[in-house]
Amino acid sequence: MSKKYTEIVLEGNFMLAKGFLLGFLSNAKADSKYFFHRKSGIRRETFKEMLKEFFELDNHVHVCIESDLVEPFKKALNLYTEITGNVLKSEKEIASASFTCSYEFYNQELAQKAKAIFESLPDDVTLENYTPVEIKDEEGHGVESYAPLHEYVLRANGTLSGSFESIMDIYLKIKKGELSESIICSDVVLSFK
């Protein structure tokens, strides 16, 4: 069973918030996972917040941490608010997460690696609207970019949804793996309880 996560929003400098969180986790639970929205591809709640963050007009740091660490983190944060300037603005427990993706391959070896990712999903993740189309044409002329026909084509798109931790594991596996340039993914969208 996946762990429960909570999104917390801190008002303050990103580097101070990150340093404070890492210091807290090193003492509380060193092996804990955390996900900063701007670094992990998680969509901010509103377009307005994204623009403020982009232009650094507002210092709101969105981060997702394990739910059992929220109360101890809030206590530690309150102890050092005067020093760090970080203030807790909100907290929301995450119910689920999702993202859409699409790909098109002309290389059969890479295509099989992509198919393997989507065929070996955890039990708490569902894949919707996923219908891969595989075309093999013996008369194709290779994988050259200007070839009128390709010997092999695999294309698909779909939406993955499920527990936050599992979705983030898949998303980051794609984004940081060897297929990162070939599989296009949207931002991860959070659903709250």
C-alpha positions, 0 to 999 in steps of 0.5 A, spaced: 500 500 500 502 506 498 504 512 503 499 518 504 502 524 502 500 532 503 501 538 499 503 543 504 504 551 501 510 555 505 511 562 504 518 564 504 524 563 500 525 557 496 532 555 498 531 556 505 524 552 505 528 546 501 534 547 506 529 547 512 525 541 509 532 537 508 534 538 515 528 536 518 527 530 514 535 528 516 533 528 523 525 525 522 525 520 517 532 520 512 529 515 507 522 519 506 520 522 499 519 529 498 516 532 491 517 540 490 512 542 485 517 546 480 522 541 480 518 534 480 513 537 474 507 537 479 502 543 476 500 548 481 493 549 483 492 556 479 495 559 473 496 565 477 500 562 482 504 559 476 505 566 473 507 569 480 512 563 481 515 564 474 516 572 475 518 571 483 513 576 485 510 571 490 514 566 494 510 560 495 513 554 495 509 548 494 512 541 496 508 534 497 511 530 503 508 524 507 502 525 511 505 522 517 510 528 517 506 534 517 504 535 524 512 534 526 514 539 520 509 544 522 512 544 530 519 545 527 517 550 522 513 554 528 519 554 532 524 557 527 519 562 523 522 568 526 529 565 523 527 562 516 521 567 515 518 561 512 510 560 514 505 555 513 500 557 508 496 551 507 496 543 507 491 539 503 491 531 503 492 528 496 487 523 494 490 521 487 494 524 482 494 523 474 498 525 468 497 524 460 502 522 456 503 520 448 509 517 444 511 515 437 517 510 435 520 508 429 525 504 433 522 497 435 527 496 440 526 503 444 518 502 442 519 495 446 522 499 452 516 504 452 511 498 452 514 495 458 513 501 462 506 501 460 505 494 461 508 493 468 504 498 472 503 497 479 496 495 482 494 502 484 495 505 478 490 505 472 491 506 465 485 509 461 484 511 453 491 507 452 490 503 445 497 503 442 497 502 434 503 498 432 505 498 424 510 493 421 511 495 413 516 490 410 517 495 404 519 501 409 525 505 407 528 505 414 528 510 420 531 516 416 527 522 418 525 524 411 523 516 409 516 516 406 515 510 410 518 507 416 519 499 417 516 500 424 511 505 427 508 504 434 504 510 437 500 511 443 497 516 448 493 515 455 492 517 462 495 514 468 491 515 474 492 512 481 496 513 488 500 519 488 507 515 490 506 510 484 504 516 479 510 520 481 515 514 481 512 512 474 512 520 472 520 521 474 522 514 471 519 516 464 522 524 465 529 521 468 530 515 464 532 514 457 526 515 453 525 522 456 525 525 449 521 520 446 515 520 451 511 527 452 508 527 459 503 533 461 504 536 468 502 531 474 495 533 476 493 532 484 486 531 486 485 532 494 481 529 499 
